[in-house]
Amino acid sequence: MQLGNEGRASLFGGARVRVFLTRGEVVLPTNDHQSRRDFPVMTHTNTRQSDLIDWLNDAYAMERSLEVMLRKQAENEEAHRAVRERARIHLDETRAHADRVAECLSMLDAKPSTFKSTTGQVMEMAKGMMTKMASDERVKDFLASYGAEYFEVACYKALIAAAGVAGAESIVPLLEKNLKEDEAMAHWLDLNVNAVVRDYLFNATPATVATAA
């Protein structure tokens, strides 16, 4: 029987034989029962929780970078008053979201990644500087927020699913709070994208954009 570098078994006698490499030797288990006895099955619990922690760190970095985007919108005097007000409201919510994600990490004996969050903020500031030079800055910023909120909704749904699989159901209520507020923000943006574009192109009156509440 030929054994490749990757340890793949060839077909022998019309039947597939599994090959294990142990200390440089080839071991051919006679059956599945012996295989399980000689090589204990490893659980995936630690791997699943490790993936969940990585994704929570991504979510934490995402929230911190969104703070930069929302602060820029809230302070942009050229943006519609209702957009600025809604950005201020969601900026406070986003800060709370980051705190909740940090709490989730703490409950899993982990800490937020400073590297990921700092990198995300720097990249968001760079993007903000690029749109600041555009004449349609307020439209570009609105669309960036629009896309970011729906991405957040998808992320929190994925995190809730992952928490259930990884046996970390205790963090789900915190994630659901973030999800609810992001869904509300995404819905508001969805309702107002038409008005924001018209406001820019046709100088629509302030009444065309819904209030931030």
N, CA, C and O of each residue as an XYZ file, in Angstrom:
852
protein
N       0.853     -1.201      0.000
C       0.000      0.000      0.000
C       0.883      1.244      0.000
O       1.870      1.326      0.731
N       0.514      2.184     -0.816
C       1.259      3.442     -0.895
C       0.697      4.452      0.080
O      -0.519      4.621      0.165
N       1.549      5.115      0.805
C       1.147      6.126      1.773
C       1.726      7.456      1.378
O       2.945      7.605      1.303
N       0.858      8.445      1.120
C       1.321      9.774      0.716
C       1.824     10.571      1.893
O       1.705     10.141      3.040
N       2.385     11.727      1.615
C       2.905     12.596      2.674
C       1.831     13.049      3.628
O       2.106     13.288      4.804
N       0.570     13.176      3.129
C      -0.518     13.684      3.966
C      -1.146     12.583      4.806
O      -2.061     12.855      5.583
N      -0.678     11.349      4.671
C      -1.242     10.285      5.474
C      -2.535      9.741      4.904
O      -3.317      9.140      5.640
N      -2.792      9.932      3.602
C      -4.009      9.412      2.995
C      -3.810      7.941      2.687
O      -2.730      7.516      2.277
N      -4.864      7.173      2.891
C      -4.768      5.748      2.618
C      -5.168      5.462      1.178
O      -6.055      6.112      0.626
N      -4.501      4.477      0.577
C      -4.910      4.034     -0.752
C      -5.946      2.939     -0.594
O      -6.240      2.514      0.524
N      -6.494      2.487     -1.690
C      -7.454      1.393     -1.657
C      -6.683      0.080     -1.641
O      -5.783     -0.133     -2.452
N      -7.042     -0.788     -0.715
C      -6.333     -2.055     -0.574
C      -7.354     -3.176     -0.554
O      -8.229     -3.207      0.312
N      -7.248     -4.103     -1.510
C      -8.165     -5.218     -1.554
C      -9.603     -4.787     -1.767
O     -10.521     -5.471     -1.316
N      -9.820     -3.673     -2.441
C     -11.176     -3.227     -2.720
C     -11.824     -2.504     -1.560
O     -12.957     -2.044     -1.694
N     -11.151     -2.383     -0.421
C     -11.717     -1.710      0.754
C     -10.792     -0.587      1.175
O      -9.574     -0.691      1.032
N     -11.379      0.508      1.704
C     -10.564      1.646      2.140
C     -10.028      1.369      3.544
O     -10.785      1.034      4.455
N      -8.727      1.513      3.701
C      -8.075      1.284      4.986
C      -7.600      2.616      5.521
O      -6.885      3.341      4.830
N      -7.990      2.956      6.755
C      -7.557      4.224      7.339
C      -6.161      4.063      7.931
O      -5.863      3.053      8.568
N      -5.317      5.055      7.721
C      -3.935      4.998      8.159
C      -3.668      6.105      9.150
O      -4.048      7.251      8.911
N      -3.022      5.787     10.260
C      -2.663      6.770     11.263
C      -1.142      6.796     11.383
O      -0.494      5.750     11.391
N      -0.586      7.990     11.475
C       0.848      8.127     11.676
C       1.106      8.413     13.149
O       0.635      9.419     13.681
N       1.846      7.540     13.802
C       2.147      7.698     15.223
C       3.635      7.509     15.441
O       4.160      6.412     15.250
N       4.322      8.582     15.842
C       5.762      8.520     16.100
C       6.520      7.910     14.916
O       7.450      7.122     15.089
N       6.100      8.294     13.726
C       6.794      7.835     12.547
C       6.416      6.457     12.086
O       6.950      5.980     11.085
N       5.499      5.787     12.792
C       5.098      4.445     12.407
C       3.708      4.476     11.783
O       2.924      5.389     12.047
N       3.408      3.493     10.966
C       2.095      3.368     10.363
C       1.302      2.341     11.143
O       1.747      1.206     11.312
N       0.145      2.726     11.616
C      -0.716      1.834     12.381
C      -1.977      1.595     11.578
O      -2.633      2.550     11.161
N      -2.323      0.363     11.358
C      -3.519      0.018     10.594
C      -4.560     -0.565     11.537
O      -4.502     -1.757     11.837
N      -5.514      0.236     12.017
C      -6.552     -0.304     12.889
C      -7.390     -1.328     12.153
O      -7.727     -1.138     10.984
N      -7.729     -2.414     12.832
C      -8.485     -3.492     12.192
C      -9.944     -3.136     12.033
O     -10.607     -3.656     11.136
N     -10.469     -2.255     12.887
C     -11.872     -1.861     12.762
C     -12.095     -0.534     13.459
O     -11.199     -0.025     14.132
N     -13.295      0.037     13.302
C     -13.603      1.340     13.879
C     -13.533      1.318     15.392
O     -13.111      2.299     16.006
N     -13.940      0.211     16.005
C     -13.930      0.126     17.460
C     -12.513      0.247     17.997
O     -12.263      0.976     18.957
N     -11.576     -0.481     17.363
C     -10.186     -0.396     17.784
C      -9.630      0.992     17.546
O      -8.848      1.504     18.347
N     -10.039      1.604     16.432
C      -9.561      2.948     16.127
C      -9.947      3.916     17.225
O      -9.135      4.734     17.659
N     -11.202      3.822     17.679
C     -11.657      4.751     18.715
C     -10.965      4.474     20.039
O     -10.738      5.395     20.823
N     -10.622      3.199     20.299
C      -9.987      2.866     21.561
C      -8.549      3.361     21.606
O      -8.098      3.918     22.607
N      -7.827      3.144     20.487
C      -6.420      3.513     20.453
C      -6.212      5.024     20.310
O      -5.207      5.568     20.767
N      -7.171      5.687     19.673
C      -7.041      7.128     19.427
C      -8.314      7.808     19.917
O      -9.278      7.933     19.162
N      -8.328      8.255     21.189
C      -9.547      8.847     21.769
C     -10.083      9.970     20.898
O      -9.327     10.781     20.362
N     -11.398      9.998     20.769
C     -12.044     11.027     19.978
C     -11.967     12.366     20.713
O     -12.326     12.458     21.887
N     -11.506     13.381     20.030
C     -11.393     14.711     20.636
C     -12.701     15.463     20.443
O     -13.269     15.464     19.351
N     -13.164     16.085     21.480
C     -14.380     16.891     21.367
C     -14.048     18.206     20.689
O     -12.894     18.633     20.657
N     -15.081     18.842     20.146
C     -14.893     20.115     19.439
C     -15.295     21.300     20.304
O     -15.340     22.432     19.824
N     -15.587     21.045     21.580
C     -16.082     22.121     22.438
C     -15.107     23.273     22.518
O     -15.497     24.430     22.362
N     -13.830     22.970     22.764
C     -12.827     24.029     22.901
C     -12.659     24.806     21.603
O     -12.501     26.027     21.619
N     -12.694     24.092     20.476
C     -12.553     24.754     19.180
C     -13.732     25.686     18.920
O     -13.556     26.804     18.436
N     -14.940     25.215     19.245
C     -16.129     26.035     19.024
C     -16.088     27.296     19.880
O     -16.412     28.386     19.408
N     -15.688     27.141     21.139
C     -15.634     28.318     22.007
C     -14.520     29.264     21.569
O     -14.656     30.482     21.679
N     -13.425     28.705     21.075
C     -12.334     29.548     20.571
C     -12.794     30.366     19.374
O     -12.476     31.550     19.263
N     -13.549     29.725     18.469
C     -14.098     30.446     17.318
C     -15.058     31.538     17.782
O     -15.045     32.652     17.257
N     -15.888     31.211     18.767
C     -16.850     32.184     19.289
C     -16.129     33.390     19.879
O     -16.547     34.528     19.667
N     -15.063     33.150     20.610
C     -14.285     34.250     21.202
C     -13.665     35.114     20.105
O     -13.655     36.341     20.207
N     -13.154     34.477     19.065
C     -12.593     35.237     17.934
C     -13.666     36.125     17.303
O     -13.416     37.291     16.998
N     -14.853     35.567     17.111
C     -15.940     36.328     16.487
C     -16.436     37.449     17.388
O     -16.813     38.518     16.908
N     -16.436     37.204     18.690
C     -16.815     38.272     19.629
C     -15.794     39.405     19.578
O     -16.160     40.577     19.663
N     -14.533     39.063     19.441
C     -13.508     40.097     19.297
C     -13.698     40.884     18.009
O     -13.479     42.094     17.975
N     -14.108     40.192     16.948
C     -14.417     40.895     15.701
C     -15.586     41.853     15.904
O     -15.572     42.978     15.404
N     -16.605     41.396     16.648
C     -17.779     42.235     16.914
C     -17.389     43.444     17.765
O     -17.884     44.549     17.542
N     -16.512     43.234     18.728
C     -16.056     44.347     19.569
C     -15.327     45.395     18.724
O     -15.559     46.596     18.862
N     -14.438     44.912     17.845
C     -13.714     45.836     16.962
C     -14.673     46.553     16.030
O     -14.503     47.737     15.739
N     -15.686     45.828     15.563
C     -16.693     46.415     14.677
C     -17.429     47.556     15.378
O     -17.630     48.620     14.793
N     -17.830     47.336     16.626
C     -18.557     48.371     17.363
C     -17.678     49.596     17.602
O     -18.140     50.729     17.473
N     -16.425     49.372     17.946
C     -15.517     50.501     18.193
C     -15.263     51.303     16.914
O     -15.156     52.528     16.963
N     -15.168     50.625     15.784
C     -14.953     51.350     14.533
C     -16.216     52.105     14.113
O     -16.135     53.181     13.521
N     -17.384     51.534     14.423
C     -18.634     52.221     14.096
C     -18.818     53.489     14.927
O     -19.485     54.428     14.493
N     -18.233     53.514     16.107
C     -18.279     54.739     16.912
C     -17.662     55.897     16.126
O     -18.170     57.018     16.156
N     -16.571     55.616     15.429
C     -15.890     56.648     14.635
C     -16.823     57.151     13.537
O     -16.948     58.358     13.327
N     -17.475     56.223     12.838
C     -18.382     56.588     11.750
C     -19.566     57.403     12.254
O     -19.919     58.424     11.664
N     -20.174     56.956     13.336
C     -21.362     57.633     13.864
C     -21.028     59.004     14.431
O     -21.812     59.943     14.299
N     -19.876     59.120     15.057
C     -19.456     60.423     15.593
C     -19.272     61.428     14.458
O     -19.643     62.595     14.584
N     -18.700     60.965     13.356
C     -18.511     61.833     12.184
C     -19.862     62.307     11.642
O     -20.026     63.481     11.310
N     -20.822     61.390     11.555
C     -22.152     61.755     11.079
C     -22.838     62.727     12.027
O     -23.452     63.703     11.595
N     -22.729     62.455     13.314
C     -23.407     63.287     14.308
C     -22.869     64.713     14.314
O     -23.583     65.650     14.673
N     -21.608     64.875     13.916
C     -20.970     66.194     13.956
C     -20.952     66.895     12.599
O     -20.468     68.022     12.492
N     -21.474     66.242     11.569
C     -21.461     66.815     10.227
C     -22.630     67.787     10.059
O     -23.781     67.368      9.942
N     -22.331     69.068     10.048
C     -23.376     70.090      9.960
C     -24.099     70.078      8.614
O     -25.205     70.606      8.501
N     -23.484     69.482      7.601
C     -24.126     69.430      6.297
C     -25.149     68.295      6.206
O     -26.001     68.291      5.317
N     -25.059     67.335      7.127
C     -26.027     66.242      7.127
C     -27.371     66.742      7.632
O     -27.431     67.736      8.356
N     -28.432     66.073      7.261
C     -29.770     66.467      7.695
C     -29.857     66.403      9.215
O     -29.273     65.517      9.839
N     -30.583     67.337      9.806
C     -30.697     67.406     11.263
C     -31.180     66.079     11.862
O     -30.670     65.638     12.891
N     -32.170     65.444     11.209
C     -32.701     64.179     11.727
C     -31.659     63.066     11.663
O     -31.614     62.195     12.532
N     -30.821     63.102     10.627
C     -29.760     62.103     10.506
C     -28.730     62.304     11.603
O     -28.265     61.339     12.211
N     -28.372     63.563     11.859
C     -27.406     63.842     12.930
C     -27.937     63.389     14.280
O     -27.203     62.812     15.083
N     -29.206     63.650     14.525
C     -29.805     63.277     15.801
C     -29.856     61.760     15.966
O     -29.552     61.232     17.036
N     -30.242     61.067     14.897
C     -30.315     59.598     14.984
C     -28.930     59.010     15.150
O     -28.764     58.014     15.854
N     -27.929     59.606     14.514
C     -26.546     59.138     14.670
C     -26.077     59.314     16.112
O     -25.372     58.457     16.644
N     -26.467     60.426     16.750
C     -26.091     60.641     18.159
C     -26.723     59.586     19.064
O     -26.082     59.065     19.977
N     -27.988     59.284     18.795
C     -28.675     58.274     19.599
C     -27.992     56.916     19.445
O     -27.737     56.220     20.428
N     -27.700     56.551     18.197
C     -27.113     55.229     17.971
C     -25.647     55.177     18.392
O     -25.119     54.099     18.666
N     -24.991     56.327     18.447
C     -23.619     56.359     18.956
C     -23.599     55.915     20.416
O     -22.739     55.131     20.819
N     -24.548     56.415     21.209
C     -24.649     55.989     22.604
C     -24.962     54.497     22.695
O     -24.417     53.787     23.540
N     -25.846     54.034     21.812
C     -26.196     52.607     21.801
C     -24.981     51.757     21.420
O     -24.752     50.687     21.986
N     -24.217     52.248     20.463
C     -23.049     51.500     19.985
C     -21.992     51.369     21.074
O     -21.352     50.325     21.202
N     -21.811     52.419     21.851
C     -20.881     52.323     22.986
C     -21.341     51.255     23.973
O     -20.534     50.497     24.512
N     -22.659     51.209     24.200
C     -23.214     50.189     25.090
C     -23.051     48.798     24.477
O     -22.829     47.823     25.196
N     -23.160     48.705     23.147
C     -22.975     47.421     22.471
C     -21.572     46.885     22.721
O     -21.396     45.706     23.030
N     -20.577     47.754     22.586
C     -19.191     47.337     22.809
C     -19.009     46.855     24.244
O     -18.319     45.865     24.488
N     -19.630     47.556     25.192
C     -19.530     47.147     26.599
C     -20.158     45.774     26.809
O     -19.631     44.958     27.565
N     -21.285     45.517     26.141
C     -21.942     44.211     26.281
C     -21.092     43.100     25.681
O     -20.989     42.013     26.250
N     -20.480     43.375     24.527
C     -19.618     42.369     23.912
C     -18.414     42.084     24.811
O     -17.998     40.934     24.953
N     -17.862     43.127     25.413
C     -16.756     42.940     26.354
C     -17.204     42.089     27.546
O     -16.441     41.269     28.057
N     -18.437     42.293     27.976
C     -18.983     41.483     29.070
C     -19.130     40.019     28.637
O     -18.860     39.108     29.419
N     -19.551     39.803     27.407
C     -19.651     38.436     26.873
C     -18.280     37.760     26.900
O     -18.156     36.601     27.297
N     -17.261     38.494     26.476
C     -15.905     37.946     26.483
C     -15.456     37.612     27.899
O     -14.848     36.569     28.136
N     -15.757     38.498     28.830
C     -15.392     38.259     30.224
C     -16.058     37.001     30.771
O     -15.453     36.249     31.534
N     -17.311     36.779     30.374
C     -18.039     35.587     30.821
C     -17.421     34.311     30.267
O     -17.639     33.223     30.801
N     -16.650     34.449     29.196
C     -15.951     33.303     28.603
C     -14.471     33.313     28.965
O     -13.659     32.646     28.324
N     -14.125     34.088     30.016
C     -12.736     34.190     30.500
C     -11.797     34.716     29.420
O     -10.669     34.243     29.282
N     -12.265     35.683     28.667
C     -11.450     36.305     27.629
C     -11.549     37.816     27.737
O     -12.379     38.345     28.476
N     -10.696     38.503     26.992
C     -10.674     39.962     26.992
C     -10.730     40.477     25.548
O     -10.316     39.777     24.624
N     -11.241     41.695     25.355
C     -11.267     42.274     24.005
C      -9.858     42.424     23.442
O      -8.916     42.733     24.171
N      -9.729     42.203     22.148
C      -8.444     42.352     21.479
C      -8.173     43.829     21.207
O      -8.867     44.458     20.408
N      -7.178     44.367     21.865
C      -6.815     45.770     21.651
C      -6.332     45.988     20.226
O      -6.613     47.019     19.615
N      -5.608     45.016     19.704
C      -5.070     45.144     18.344
C      -6.190     45.256     17.326
O      -6.169     46.137     16.467
N      -7.176     44.357     17.420
C      -8.274     44.373     16.449
C      -9.084     45.658     16.532
O      -9.423     46.249     15.507
N      -9.396     46.093     17.755
C     -10.228     47.287     17.899
C      -9.490     48.539     17.438
O     -10.081     49.405     16.792
N      -8.207     48.640     17.765
C      -7.418     49.805     17.348
C      -7.265     49.849     15.833
O      -7.382     50.909     15.218
N      -7.002     48.689     15.238
C      -6.860     48.613     13.783
C      -8.154     49.028     13.098
O      -8.133     49.767     12.114
N      -9.273     48.554     13.617
C     -10.566     48.904     13.039
C     -10.843     50.397     13.110
O     -11.350     50.982     12.153
N     -10.513     51.013     14.234
C     -10.742     52.451     14.392
C      -9.872     53.262     13.441
O     -10.330     54.238     12.847
N      -8.623     52.855     13.303
C      -7.708     53.568     12.407
C      -8.200     53.478     10.962
O      -8.180     54.467     10.229
N      -8.641     52.285     10.562
C      -9.149     52.117      9.197
C     -10.411     52.940      8.971
O     -10.597     53.506      7.894
N     -11.276     53.010      9.973
C     -12.506     53.789      9.829
C     -12.204     55.281      9.746
O     -12.862     56.002      8.997
N     -11.216     55.751     10.505
C     -10.820     57.161     10.428
C     -10.259     57.487      9.046
O     -10.496     58.566      8.504
N      -9.505     56.530      8.483
C      -8.953     56.741      7.145
C     -10.074     56.833      6.109
O     -10.031     57.677      5.214
N     -11.074     55.963      6.237
C     -12.215     56.028      5.310
C     -12.978     57.335      5.486
O     -13.451     57.927      4.516
N     -13.091     57.777      6.736
C     -13.790     59.030      7.009
C     -13.101     60.222      6.371
O     -13.760     61.139      5.880
N     -11.777     60.208      6.378
C     -11.025     61.287      5.757
C     -11.236     61.296      4.242
O     -11.274     62.358      3.621
N     -11.370     60.113      3.657
C     -11.577     60.029      2.210
C     -12.943     60.589      1.807
O     -13.051     61.335      0.833
N     -13.995     60.222      2.567
C     -15.328     60.723      2.220
C     -15.467     62.202      2.530
O     -16.287     62.894      1.925
N     -14.664     62.692      3.476
C     -14.757     64.111      3.853
C     -14.387     65.011      2.688
O     -14.835     66.155      2.616
N     -13.580     64.505      1.787
C     -13.162     65.308      0.630
C     -14.178     65.243     -0.512
O     -14.035     65.951     -1.508
N     -15.204     64.395     -0.372
C     -16.198     64.244     -1.438
C     -17.322     65.260     -1.267
O     -17.722     65.568     -0.145
N     -17.827     65.777     -2.379
C     -18.926     66.747     -2.306
C     -20.219     66.099     -1.808
O     -21.071     66.766     -1.221
N     -20.354     64.794     -2.049
C     -21.550     64.079     -1.598
C     -21.264     63.293     -0.317
O     -21.761     62.184     -0.122
N     -20.461     63.892      0.534
C     -20.020     63.233      1.765
C     -21.177     62.681      2.590
O     -21.120     61.542      3.054
N     -22.228     63.483      2.776
C     -23.307     63.054      3.658
C     -24.074     61.854      3.099
O     -24.602     61.039      3.856
N     -24.130     61.752      1.764
C     -24.787     60.591      1.154
C     -23.909     59.356      1.319
O     -24.401     58.284      1.671
N     -22.616     59.502      1.067
C     -21.699     58.372      1.216
C     -21.675     57.876      2.662
O     -21.666     56.669      2.904
N     -21.665     58.798      3.616
C     -21.661     58.406      5.024
C     -22.953     57.679      5.402
O     -22.936     56.708      6.158
N     -24.063     58.164      4.865
C     -25.348     57.524      5.147
C     -25.355     56.096      4.603
O     -25.780     55.169      5.292
N     -24.888     55.920      3.377
C     -24.870     54.594      2.772
C     -23.907     53.654      3.500
O     -24.166     52.455      3.612
N     -22.797     54.205      3.992
C     -21.857     53.385      4.760
C     -22.513     52.886      6.049
O     -22.342     51.730      6.436
N     -23.264     53.768      6.708
C     -23.982     53.374      7.915
C     -25.065     52.347      7.600
O     -25.275     51.389      8.343
N     -25.737     52.572      6.492
C     -26.807     51.673      6.036
C     -26.275     50.246      5.900
O     -26.845     49.299      6.444
N     -25.172     50.114      5.164
C     -24.572     48.801      4.967
C     -24.032     48.212      6.254
O     -24.165     47.013      6.502
N     -23.418     49.063      7.079
C     -22.823     48.589      8.330
C     -23.867     48.035      9.294
O     -23.623     47.037      9.972
N     -25.026     48.680      9.354
C     -26.064     48.222     10.288
C     -26.620     46.853      9.898
O     -26.843     46.001     10.758
N     -26.842     46.644      8.606
C     -27.345     45.335      8.187
C     -26.275     44.261      8.366
O     -26.593     43.103      8.637
N     -25.010     44.644      8.215
C     -23.924     43.697      8.486
C     -23.902     43.339      9.971
O     -23.695     42.182     10.336
N     -24.116     44.342     10.823
C     -24.168     44.078     12.263
C     -25.303     43.124     12.619
O     -25.127     42.214     13.430
N     -26.459     43.336     12.015
C     -27.608     42.458     12.269
C     -27.236     41.011     11.936
O     -27.511     40.098     12.715
N     -26.614     40.813     10.784
C     -26.200     39.465     10.390
C     -25.169     38.899     11.366
O     -25.226     37.720     11.715
N     -24.236     39.729     11.803
C     -23.191     39.277     12.727
C     -23.777     38.817     14.056
O     -23.386     37.774     14.581
N     -24.709     39.588     14.599
C     -25.275     39.214     15.896
C     -26.154     37.971     15.793
O     -26.212     37.174     16.729
N     -26.833     37.800     14.671
C     -27.595     36.565     14.476
C     -26.646     35.368     14.430
O     -26.941     34.310     14.985
N     -25.506     35.546     13.764
C     -24.509     34.475     13.692
C     -23.908     34.194     15.069
O     -23.702     33.035     15.430
N     -23.627     35.242     15.835
C     -23.066     35.064     17.174
C     -24.040     34.341     18.099
O     -23.630     33.498     18.896
N     -25.312     34.663     17.997
C     -26.326     33.994     18.820
C     -26.382     32.507     18.475
O     -26.475     31.661     19.364
N     -26.326     32.196     17.188
C     -26.318     30.801     16.762
C     -25.061     30.084     17.265
O     -25.129     28.951     17.741
N     -23.916     30.762     17.152
C     -22.651     30.163     17.588
C     -22.627     29.930     19.091
O     -22.112     28.914     19.558
N     -23.181     30.867     19.846
C     -23.214     30.724     21.307
C     -24.014     29.483     21.709
O     -23.648     28.775     22.648
N     -25.109     29.227     20.988
C     -25.913     28.048     21.279
C     -25.150     26.762     21.019
O     -25.242     25.813     21.797
N     -24.398     26.727     19.927
C     -23.636     25.527     19.577
C     -22.454     25.324     20.527
O     -22.115     24.193     20.874
N     -21.826     26.438     20.945
C     -20.629     26.356     21.798
C     -20.960     26.184     23.281
O     -20.055     26.134     24.114
N     -22.240     26.093     23.613
C     -22.619     25.924     25.016
C     -22.446     27.193     25.830
O     -22.190     27.131     27.033
N     -22.583     28.347     25.182
C     -22.412     29.632     25.870
C     -23.727     30.404     25.857
O     -23.755     31.594     25.544
N     -24.812     29.718     26.199
C     -26.137     30.334     26.149
C     -26.274     31.530     27.090
O     -27.156     32.368     26.904
N     -25.411     31.612     28.092
C     -25.507     32.701     29.071
C     -25.257     34.073     28.459
O     -25.708     35.084     29.000
N     -24.537     34.120     27.327
C     -24.243     35.426     26.701
C     -25.319     35.846     25.700
O     -25.314     36.981     25.224
N     -26.232     34.945     25.383
C     -27.241     35.220     24.355
C     -28.099     36.452     24.667
O     -28.315     37.266     23.769
N     -28.605     36.630     25.914
C     -29.427     37.824     26.193
C     -28.708     39.141     25.892
O     -29.335     40.092     25.425
N     -27.415     39.204     26.152
C     -26.656     40.424     25.852
C     -26.565     40.651     24.346
O     -26.699     41.778     23.868
N     -26.339     39.583     23.613
C     -26.266     39.685     22.157
C     -27.613     40.073     21.564
O     -27.676     40.829     20.595
N     -28.684     39.558     22.144
C     -30.018     39.875     21.645
C     -30.366     41.346     21.856
O     -31.074     41.933     21.037
N     -29.884     41.948     22.934
C     -30.101     43.383     23.161
C     -29.430     44.200     22.055
O     -30.023     45.132     21.512
N     -28.203     43.844     21.733
C     -27.501     44.544     20.658
C     -28.215     44.360     19.327
O     -28.375     45.306     18.556
N     -28.643     43.125     19.072
C     -29.337     42.830     17.825
C     -30.607     43.662     17.676
O     -30.875     44.198     16.600
N     -31.380     43.772     18.736
C     -32.641     44.517     18.688
C     -32.408     45.976     18.329
O     -33.135     46.536     17.509
N     -31.401     46.597     18.938
C     -31.128     48.016     18.667
C     -30.554     48.229     17.270
O     -30.839     49.237     16.624
N     -29.743     47.276     16.807
C     -29.202     47.394     15.450
C     -30.293     47.190     14.407
O     -30.282     47.844     13.365
N     -31.223     46.299     14.673
C     -32.348     46.108     13.758
C     -33.193     47.380     13.670
O     -33.666     47.745     12.594
N     -33.378     48.049     14.809
C     -34.151     49.289     14.821
C     -33.439     50.381     14.019
O     -34.077     51.127     13.277
N     -32.122     50.471     14.172
C     -31.357     51.465     13.425
C     -31.374     51.145     11.931
O     -31.543     52.042     11.106
N     -31.200     49.881     11.585
C     -31.229     49.473     10.177
C     -32.577     49.797      9.550
O     -32.651     50.230      8.400
N     -33.641     49.583     10.314
C     -34.987     49.867      9.816
C     -35.165     51.366      9.571
O     -35.747     51.763      8.561
N     -34.670     52.195     10.485
C     -34.778     53.648     10.325
C     -34.008     54.110      9.079
O     -34.503     54.928      8.304
N     -32.820     53.589      8.899
C     -32.030     53.948      7.720
C     -32.729     53.516      6.439
O     -32.722     54.230      5.437
N     -33.330     52.332      6.492
C     -34.044     51.826      5.325
C     -35.212     52.737      4.945
O     -35.474     52.976      3.766
N     -35.900     53.235      5.958
C     -37.045     54.105      5.711
C     -36.632     55.456      5.122
O     -37.415     56.108      4.432
N     -35.399     55.864      5.403
C     -34.993     57.229      5.057
C     -33.968     57.361      3.938
O     -33.566     58.477      3.610
N     -33.539     56.260      3.349
C     -32.521     56.363      2.303
C     -33.028     57.181      1.120
O     -32.275     57.971      0.551
N     -34.277     57.006      0.747
C     -34.840     57.763     -0.369
C     -34.859     59.264     -0.067
O     -34.500     60.082     -0.914
N     -35.280     59.609      1.142
C     -35.370     61.023      1.516
C     -33.993     61.683      1.589
O     -33.834     62.841      1.203
N     -33.008     60.947      2.082
C     -31.662     61.511      2.198
C     -31.071     61.802      0.813
O     -30.459     62.848      0.597
N     -31.262     60.871     -0.112
C     -30.754     61.080     -1.473
C     -31.476     62.248     -2.147
O     -30.845     63.076     -2.803
N     -32.798     62.311     -1.985
C     -33.564     63.412     -2.572
C     -33.167     64.747     -1.942
O     -33.083     65.767     -2.626
N     -32.925     64.726     -0.631
C     -32.523     65.949      0.065
C     -31.225     66.499     -0.520
O     -31.056     67.711     -0.657
N     -30.312     65.588     -0.863
C     -29.040     66.021     -1.435
C     -29.207     66.502     -2.879
O     -28.666     67.544     -3.251
N     -29.946     65.755     -3.686
C     -30.058     66.068     -5.108
C     -31.009     67.222     -5.416
O     -30.777     67.995     -6.345
N     -32.066     67.330     -4.642
C     -33.088     68.328     -4.961
C     -33.305     69.359     -3.865
O     -34.259     70.135     -3.920
N     -32.419     69.371     -2.865
C     -32.567     70.322     -1.763
C     -33.954     70.233     -1.140
O     -34.641     71.241     -0.975
N     -34.354     69.011     -0.798
C     -35.664     68.797     -0.200
C     -35.741     69.471      1.155
O     -34.719     69.715      1.796
N     -36.936     69.768      1.582
C     -37.139     70.426      2.870
C     -36.862     69.436      3.997
O     -36.975     68.227      3.793
N     -36.499     69.931      5.191
C     -36.222     69.043      6.326
C     -37.371     68.108      6.664
O     -37.145     67.034      7.222
N     -38.577     68.488      6.343
C     -39.739     67.671      6.717
C     -39.771     66.347      5.975
O     -40.513     65.445      6.364
N     -38.986     66.208      4.917
C     -39.030     64.976      4.123
C     -38.349     63.806      4.834
O     -38.603     62.649      4.499
N     -37.497     64.091      5.801
C     -36.780     63.039      6.525
C     -37.471     62.778      7.855
O     -37.826     63.715      8.570
N     -37.661     61.510      8.184
C     -38.340     61.162      9.418
C     -37.548     61.625     10.626
O     -36.332     61.802     10.550
N     -38.236     61.821     11.738
C     -37.542     62.209     12.963
C     -36.702     61.059     13.461
O     -36.913     59.911     13.072
N     -35.747     61.368     14.326
C     -34.815     60.354     14.803
C     -35.459     59.393     15.780
O     -34.950     58.289     15.975
N     -36.549     59.773     16.392
C     -37.142     58.912     17.408
C     -37.731     57.666     16.778
O     -38.278     56.817     17.483
